[in-house]
Amino acid sequence: MYTSITEEERREMLRKIGVSSIDELFADIPAGISMDGPVNLPGGLGEMELLAHMEELAGMNHGPRAFIGAGGYSHYIPALVDHLSSRSEFYTSYTPYQAEVSQGTLVAIFEYQTMIARLCGTDIANASMYDGATATAEAAFMAMRSNGRKRIVVSSALHPHYREVLKTYAWASDSVIDEVPLREGVTDIESLRERLDDSVACVIVQSPNFLGAIEDSATIAGAVHSSGAILVACVTEPMSLGLLRPPGALGADIVCGEGQAFGNPVGFGGPMLGFLAAQKDFMRRMPGRLVGKTVDAAGQDAYVLTLQAREQHIRRDRATSNICTNQGLCALRAVLYLSIMGGVLRNLAALNHRRASYFRHRLLSKGFAAAGDAPYFNEFVVRHPRAMDIRDALMDRGMPLGLPLGGYYPDMRDCLLLCVTELDTVERMDRYISEIEAVQ
């Protein structure tokens, strides 16, 4: 066995920590789960043999797309995004503390902030967050810092995982979460109004929501602002911003969510790209940091980290958050994607909606029922008394279909959440319809 230390050095290390042997070092591990003897692994493979083995394992996977969105979306990524984002000056760079040697990274982040703010209809955006869930929680705490209130009202149509993360944040503080029920797949506005009083810090509403429905954001904003609360709009499918009015234009004070769909692939749950934008009155309440543009001593454009209200830079008790690392590489990919596709983003978003409408219409003609009549973007819910049986039968054929909703909403055990993007061709959808006919 290869070892980097001698037996004498090993004995000396054990003596230093006060044990006489390796067995004594690991004595606290229960016998039933400890390993006795070498690991039973097969012998090594050559490079070609290993590649063939990995391809064989990969061939056992189901198709890469299963008409599932629910917070992670498969969109076409131009080759230029991969090519430029893999350049070493971007791929290996870290936080741009030293502006004089980080101008390229700072320019990219500045452009990212500008693009996100324009899409969200806000004055500012920060230099990216971890993911949509933590960005939503940070938005809620940002609202509480702004008005000193402690109650957070949340739509039940906010992504379930986001709600769980928000509960974790609230558990560690003295804040309270109050969930608003749904009516026909959207937030029950009358129930929301009943909850609004001077204790509410903010109301969080996702649109398009977890069920794919587009909320009446303008009406919700009016109700929220009449109570003096802050409206936090959450967006998990940013492609929708190419077609729908910006949340800021509909009355949102803070806009947060997930930017993964812009140039980042869906890879086993990540990496994700949270974003956080707001109107200028909230600038000094934002977590993380902002990149600003100025001029240097020679009068040339220069970029620097400006507002840095994080605990690493200022006194911990005055920091807005302990968020430390921004998703710089993922944000760069979003910048590259929007630079390439921004001019046709509206057309691309419209294509998403048309294809979703086509698949929904085909499913409704085959015995599925619509679960609500609210407008939608590229996600929708269908109901069928044998929905799970049909899905299981398609899975056996290597054609997974949609996300079962029963685990999130008990009254929707016969429902599937489906998502269609530009990658889902009409031919592919028609093939699924034929398979559904065969298993019904």
C-alpha positions as CSV (number, residue, x, y, z in Angstrom):
1,M,0.0,0.0,0.0
2,Y,1.3,3.5,-0.9
3,T,1.8,5.8,2.1
4,S,3.3,9.2,2.4
5,I,4.6,8.7,5.9
6,T,6.8,6.1,7.6
7,E,5.6,3.7,10.3
8,E,7.7,5.6,12.8
9,E,6.0,8.9,11.9
10,R,2.6,7.2,12.2
11,R,3.4,6.0,15.7
12,E,4.6,9.5,16.6
13,M,1.4,11.1,15.3
14,L,-0.7,8.6,17.4
15,R,1.4,9.3,20.5
16,K,0.9,13.1,20.0
17,I,-2.9,12.7,20.1
18,G,-2.8,10.3,23.0
19,V,-3.7,6.9,21.5
20,S,-1.6,3.8,21.1
21,S,-3.0,2.5,17.8
22,I,-5.3,3.1,14.9
23,D,-7.9,0.8,16.4
24,E,-7.9,2.9,19.6
25,L,-8.3,6.0,17.5
26,F,-11.5,4.7,15.9
27,A,-12.8,2.8,18.9
28,D,-15.9,5.0,19.2
29,I,-17.2,3.8,15.8
30,P,-19.8,1.0,16.4
31,A,-18.6,-2.4,15.3
32,G,-21.6,-3.0,13.1
33,I,-20.7,-0.2,10.7
34,S,-16.9,-0.2,10.9
35,M,-14.9,-1.9,8.2
36,D,-12.5,-4.8,8.9
37,G,-10.1,-5.3,6.1
38,P,-9.4,-3.6,2.8
39,V,-12.1,-2.0,0.6
40,N,-13.5,-4.5,-1.9
41,L,-12.9,-2.7,-5.1
42,P,-12.3,-4.1,-8.6
43,G,-8.9,-3.6,-10.2
44,G,-8.1,-0.4,-12.2
45,L,-9.1,0.2,-15.8
46,G,-7.4,1.7,-18.7
47,E,-8.6,5.0,-20.0
48,M,-10.5,3.5,-22.9
49,E,-12.0,0.8,-20.8
50,L,-13.1,3.3,-18.1
51,L,-14.7,5.5,-20.8
52,A,-16.7,2.6,-22.2
53,H,-17.8,1.6,-18.7
54,M,-19.0,5.2,-17.9
55,E,-20.9,5.3,-21.2
56,E,-22.6,2.0,-20.3
57,L,-23.6,3.4,-16.9
58,A,-24.9,6.7,-18.5
59,G,-27.0,4.6,-21.0
60,M,-29.0,3.4,-18.0
61,N,-30.3,6.9,-17.3
62,H,-33.7,8.1,-18.5
63,G,-33.9,10.9,-20.9
64,P,-32.4,14.2,-19.8
65,R,-35.7,16.1,-20.1
66,A,-38.9,14.9,-18.5
67,F,-41.1,18.0,-19.0
68,I,-40.1,19.0,-15.5
69,G,-39.3,22.6,-14.4
70,A,-40.2,23.3,-10.8
71,G,-37.3,25.7,-10.2
72,G,-34.7,24.3,-12.6
73,Y,-35.1,24.8,-16.4
74,S,-33.5,23.3,-19.4
75,H,-32.9,25.9,-22.1
76,Y,-30.6,25.9,-25.1
77,I,-27.1,27.3,-24.2
78,P,-25.1,28.8,-27.0
79,A,-21.6,27.3,-27.4
80,L,-20.1,30.7,-26.9
81,V,-21.2,30.7,-23.2
82,D,-19.2,27.5,-22.5
83,H,-16.2,28.8,-24.5
84,L,-15.8,32.2,-22.9
85,S,-16.8,31.2,-19.3
86,S,-14.1,28.5,-19.3
87,R,-11.3,31.0,-19.9
88,S,-8.9,30.8,-17.0
89,E,-9.1,34.5,-16.1
90,F,-12.8,33.9,-15.3
91,Y,-12.9,30.3,-14.4
92,T,-10.2,30.5,-11.7
93,S,-10.8,34.1,-10.4
94,Y,-12.1,34.7,-6.9
95,T,-13.8,37.7,-5.2
96,P,-12.4,40.9,-6.9
97,Y,-11.1,42.6,-3.8
98,Q,-8.2,44.3,-5.7
99,A,-10.0,46.4,-8.3
100,E,-6.7,47.2,-10.2
101,V,-6.3,43.6,-11.2
102,S,-9.9,42.6,-11.4
103,Q,-11.4,44.9,-13.9
104,G,-12.6,42.1,-16.2
105,T,-14.5,40.3,-13.5
106,L,-15.9,43.6,-12.1
107,V,-17.1,44.6,-15.6
108,A,-18.9,41.3,-15.9
109,I,-20.6,41.6,-12.5
110,F,-21.6,45.2,-13.3
111,E,-23.2,44.2,-16.5
112,Y,-24.9,41.3,-14.7
113,Q,-26.4,43.8,-12.2
114,T,-27.6,46.1,-15.0
115,M,-29.2,43.3,-16.9
116,I,-31.0,41.8,-13.8
117,A,-32.2,45.3,-12.8
118,R,-33.6,46.0,-16.3
119,L,-35.4,42.6,-16.4
120,C,-36.9,43.0,-13.0
121,G,-37.9,46.6,-13.4
122,T,-35.9,47.8,-10.4
123,D,-33.3,50.4,-9.8
124,I,-30.5,48.2,-8.5
125,A,-29.4,44.5,-8.3
126,N,-26.7,43.0,-6.2
127,A,-23.7,40.9,-7.3
128,S,-25.7,37.6,-7.2
129,M,-26.7,35.2,-4.4
130,Y,-26.3,31.5,-3.7
131,D,-29.6,30.4,-5.2
132,G,-33.2,31.3,-5.4
133,A,-34.2,29.9,-2.1
134,T,-31.6,31.8,0.0
135,A,-32.2,34.9,-2.1
136,T,-35.8,34.8,-1.1
137,A,-35.0,34.4,2.6
138,E,-32.5,37.3,2.3
139,A,-35.2,39.4,0.7
140,A,-37.5,38.7,3.6
141,F,-34.9,39.7,6.1
142,M,-34.0,42.7,4.0
143,A,-37.7,43.8,4.3
144,M,-37.7,43.3,8.1
145,R,-34.6,45.4,8.4
146,S,-36.3,48.2,6.4
147,N,-39.5,48.5,8.5
148,G,-38.7,46.8,11.8
149,R,-41.7,44.4,11.5
150,K,-41.4,40.7,12.2
151,R,-44.2,38.8,10.4
152,I,-43.7,37.4,6.9
153,V,-46.8,36.5,4.9
154,V,-46.0,33.9,2.2
155,S,-48.2,32.6,-0.6
156,S,-48.6,28.8,-0.6
157,A,-47.8,28.9,-4.3
158,L,-44.2,29.9,-3.5
159,H,-41.8,27.1,-4.3
160,P,-42.1,24.5,-1.5
161,H,-38.3,24.3,-1.1
162,Y,-38.1,28.1,-0.8
163,R,-40.7,28.0,1.9
164,E,-38.7,25.4,3.8
165,V,-35.5,27.5,3.6
166,L,-37.5,30.5,4.7
167,K,-38.8,28.6,7.7
168,T,-35.2,27.6,8.6
169,Y,-34.2,31.3,8.6
170,A,-37.2,32.3,10.6
171,W,-36.6,29.5,13.1
172,A,-33.2,31.1,13.9
173,S,-34.8,34.5,14.5
174,D,-37.9,35.9,16.2
175,S,-39.8,36.3,13.0
176,V,-43.1,34.6,12.2
177,I,-44.3,33.0,8.9
178,D,-47.9,33.0,7.9
179,E,-48.9,31.1,4.7
180,V,-51.8,32.2,2.5
181,P,-53.9,29.4,0.9
182,L,-54.6,29.1,-2.8
183,R,-57.7,29.4,-4.8
184,E,-57.8,27.9,-8.3
185,G,-54.0,27.6,-8.3
186,V,-53.2,31.2,-7.4
187,T,-52.9,33.2,-4.2
188,D,-56.2,33.8,-2.5
189,I,-56.2,37.6,-2.5
190,E,-59.1,37.9,0.0
191,S,-57.4,35.6,2.4
192,L,-54.2,37.7,1.9
193,R,-56.1,40.9,2.8
194,E,-57.4,39.4,6.0
195,R,-53.8,38.8,7.1
196,L,-52.5,42.3,6.4
197,D,-51.9,44.6,9.4
198,D,-49.2,46.7,10.9
199,S,-47.2,43.7,12.0
200,V,-46.5,42.4,8.5
201,A,-43.0,43.1,7.3
202,C,-43.5,41.8,3.8
203,V,-45.6,39.6,1.5
204,I,-43.8,37.1,-0.7
205,V,-45.5,36.0,-3.9
206,Q,-44.0,34.0,-6.8
207,S,-45.2,34.6,-10.4
208,P,-45.3,32.5,-12.4
209,N,-45.9,30.5,-9.2
210,F,-44.9,26.9,-8.4
211,L,-48.0,25.6,-10.2
212,G,-47.1,27.7,-13.3
213,A,-49.9,30.2,-12.9
214,I,-49.3,33.9,-13.3
215,E,-50.5,35.9,-10.3
216,D,-52.4,39.2,-10.3
217,S,-49.3,41.0,-9.0
218,A,-50.7,44.6,-9.5
219,T,-53.8,43.8,-7.3
220,I,-51.6,42.1,-4.7
221,A,-49.2,45.1,-4.7
222,G,-52.1,47.5,-4.0
223,A,-53.3,45.4,-1.0
224,V,-49.8,45.0,0.4
225,H,-48.8,48.6,0.2
226,S,-52.1,49.8,1.8
227,S,-50.9,48.1,5.0
228,G,-47.5,49.6,4.8
229,A,-45.8,46.2,4.1
230,I,-43.2,45.5,1.4
231,L,-44.0,43.3,-1.6
232,V,-41.3,40.7,-2.5
233,A,-41.8,39.2,-5.9
234,C,-40.1,35.9,-6.6
235,V,-39.3,34.5,-10.0
236,T,-37.9,31.0,-10.5
237,E,-38.2,30.9,-14.3
238,P,-36.5,34.1,-15.5
239,M,-37.2,33.3,-19.1
240,S,-40.8,34.6,-18.3
241,L,-39.3,38.1,-17.9
242,G,-38.9,38.2,-21.6
243,L,-42.6,38.1,-22.1
244,L,-44.3,39.3,-18.9
245,R,-44.2,42.8,-17.4
246,P,-41.3,43.3,-15.0
247,P,-42.3,42.7,-11.3
248,G,-41.0,46.2,-10.4
249,A,-43.4,47.8,-12.9
250,L,-46.3,45.9,-11.2
251,G,-45.5,47.3,-7.8
252,A,-42.8,44.9,-6.3
253,D,-40.4,46.6,-4.0
254,I,-37.9,43.7,-3.9
255,V,-37.5,41.1,-6.7
256,C,-35.6,37.8,-6.0
257,G,-35.4,34.4,-7.5
258,E,-33.4,32.0,-9.5
259,G,-31.3,32.9,-12.6
260,Q,-30.1,29.4,-13.5
261,A,-32.2,29.4,-16.7
262,F,-29.9,32.0,-18.2
263,G,-26.9,30.1,-19.5
264,N,-26.5,27.5,-16.8
265,P,-27.4,23.9,-17.3
266,V,-29.5,21.8,-14.9
267,G,-27.0,19.4,-13.4
268,F,-28.3,17.2,-10.6
269,G,-29.7,20.2,-8.7
270,G,-27.1,22.8,-9.5
271,P,-25.2,25.0,-9.7
272,M,-27.8,27.6,-9.2
273,L,-27.7,31.4,-9.4
274,G,-29.8,33.5,-7.0
275,F,-30.5,37.1,-7.8
276,L,-31.8,40.0,-5.7
277,A,-32.9,43.3,-7.1
278,A,-34.8,46.2,-5.4
279,Q,-35.8,49.8,-5.8
280,K,-33.2,52.4,-4.7
281,D,-34.7,53.1,-1.3
282,F,-33.6,49.6,-0.2
283,M,-30.0,50.0,-1.5
284,R,-28.3,50.1,2.0
285,R,-30.4,47.2,3.3
286,M,-29.2,44.8,0.6
287,P,-27.1,41.8,1.5
288,G,-23.9,41.0,-0.3
289,R,-22.4,43.8,-2.3
290,L,-22.7,46.0,-5.4
291,V,-20.2,46.8,-8.1
292,G,-20.1,50.4,-9.1
293,K,-18.7,52.4,-12.0
294,T,-16.4,55.4,-11.6
295,V,-13.3,56.9,-13.3
296,D,-9.7,56.5,-12.4
297,A,-7.0,59.1,-12.0
298,A,-6.5,59.2,-15.8
299,G,-10.2,59.8,-16.3
300,Q,-10.9,56.3,-17.7
301,D,-13.8,54.1,-16.7
302,A,-13.1,52.0,-13.7
303,Y,-15.1,49.5,-11.7
304,V,-14.9,48.8,-8.0
305,L,-16.8,47.0,-5.2
306,T,-18.9,49.8,-3.6
307,L,-21.5,48.8,-1.1
308,Q,-20.2,45.8,0.9
309,A,-22.5,45.4,3.8
310,R,-21.3,41.9,4.7
311,E,-19.8,40.8,8.0
312,Q,-16.4,40.2,6.4
313,H,-16.1,43.9,5.6
314,I,-17.8,45.7,8.4
315,R,-18.6,45.1,12.1
316,R,-20.6,41.9,12.4
317,D,-23.4,43.5,14.4
318,R,-23.9,46.0,11.6
319,A,-23.7,43.6,8.7
320,T,-26.8,42.9,6.6
321,S,-25.9,39.3,6.0
322,N,-23.1,36.8,6.3
323,I,-23.4,35.9,2.6
324,C,-19.7,35.8,1.5
325,T,-19.3,34.3,-1.9
326,N,-21.2,35.5,-4.9
327,Q,-22.0,33.0,-7.7
328,G,-19.6,34.9,-9.9
329,L,-19.0,32.2,-12.6
330,C,-22.7,31.4,-12.9
331,A,-23.5,35.2,-13.1
332,L,-20.8,35.5,-15.9
333,R,-22.6,32.7,-17.8
334,A,-25.9,34.6,-17.4
335,V,-24.2,37.8,-18.7
336,L,-22.9,35.9,-21.7
337,Y,-26.2,34.3,-22.4
338,L,-28.2,37.5,-22.2
339,S,-25.6,39.3,-24.3
340,I,-26.2,36.7,-27.1
341,M,-29.9,36.0,-26.6
342,G,-31.1,39.3,-25.1
343,G,-32.2,40.7,-28.4
344,V,-34.5,37.7,-29.1
345,L,-35.5,37.0,-25.5
346,R,-39.1,38.0,-26.1
347,N,-39.4,35.8,-29.1
348,L,-37.8,32.9,-27.2
349,A,-40.1,33.4,-24.3
350,A,-43.1,33.5,-26.7
351,L,-41.9,30.2,-28.2
352,N,-41.8,28.6,-24.7
353,H,-45.4,29.7,-24.1
354,R,-46.6,28.5,-27.5
355,R,-45.1,25.0,-27.1
356,A,-46.4,24.7,-23.6
357,S,-49.9,25.6,-24.9
358,Y,-49.6,23.0,-27.6
359,F,-48.7,20.2,-25.2
360,R,-51.4,21.2,-22.8
361,H,-54.0,21.2,-25.5
362,R,-52.9,17.8,-26.7
363,L,-53.1,16.4,-23.1
364,L,-56.5,17.9,-22.5
365,S,-57.7,16.1,-25.7
366,K,-56.5,12.8,-24.2
367,G,-58.5,12.7,-21.0
368,F,-56.4,15.0,-18.8
369,A,-58.2,18.0,-17.2
370,A,-56.9,21.5,-16.5
371,A,-56.3,22.2,-12.8
372,G,-57.4,25.9,-12.8
373,D,-57.9,28.4,-15.6
374,A,-55.2,31.0,-14.6
375,P,-52.9,32.2,-17.3
376,Y,-49.5,30.5,-17.5
377,F,-46.1,30.8,-19.1
378,N,-44.3,27.5,-19.8
379,E,-45.5,25.4,-16.9
380,F,-49.0,24.1,-16.1
381,V,-50.8,21.5,-14.1
382,V,-53.0,18.7,-15.4
383,R,-55.2,16.3,-13.5
384,H,-56.1,12.7,-14.3
385,P,-57.6,10.0,-12.1
386,R,-54.8,7.6,-13.2
387,A,-52.1,10.3,-13.5
388,M,-49.6,8.3,-11.4
389,D,-50.3,5.0,-13.2
390,I,-49.8,6.7,-16.5
391,R,-46.6,8.3,-15.3
392,D,-45.2,5.0,-13.9
393,A,-46.0,3.2,-17.2
394,L,-44.2,5.9,-19.2
395,M,-41.3,5.7,-16.8
396,D,-41.0,2.0,-17.6
397,R,-40.7,3.0,-21.2
398,G,-37.9,5.4,-20.4
399,M,-40.1,8.4,-20.9
400,P,-40.5,10.2,-17.5
401,L,-43.3,12.7,-17.5
402,G,-43.7,15.7,-15.1
403,L,-43.6,16.2,-11.4
404,P,-46.2,14.6,-9.1
405,L,-47.7,17.2,-6.9
406,G,-49.2,15.1,-4.1
407,G,-46.0,15.3,-2.0
408,Y,-46.4,19.1,-1.9
409,Y,-50.1,19.6,-2.0
410,P,-52.1,16.6,-0.5
411,D,-55.3,17.6,-2.5
412,M,-53.4,17.3,-5.8
413,R,-52.4,13.6,-5.7
414,D,-53.8,13.1,-9.1
415,C,-52.0,16.1,-10.6
416,L,-48.8,16.5,-12.6
417,L,-46.8,19.7,-13.0
418,L,-45.4,20.0,-16.5
419,C,-42.9,22.3,-18.1
420,V,-42.2,22.8,-21.9
421,T,-39.2,24.9,-23.2
422,E,-37.8,25.6,-26.7
423,L,-35.9,22.3,-26.4
424,D,-39.1,20.3,-26.4
425,T,-40.0,19.9,-30.1
426,V,-43.5,19.2,-31.5
427,E,-42.3,15.8,-32.6
428,R,-41.2,14.9,-29.1
429,M,-44.5,16.0,-27.6
430,D,-46.4,14.1,-30.2
431,R,-44.4,11.0,-29.4
432,Y,-45.3,11.4,-25.7
433,I,-49.0,11.7,-26.7
434,S,-48.8,8.5,-28.7
435,E,-47.2,6.7,-25.7
436,I,-49.9,8.0,-23.4
437,E,-52.5,6.7,-25.7
438,A,-50.8,3.3,-25.6
439,V,-50.7,3.0,-21.8
440,Q,-54.1,4.5,-21.0
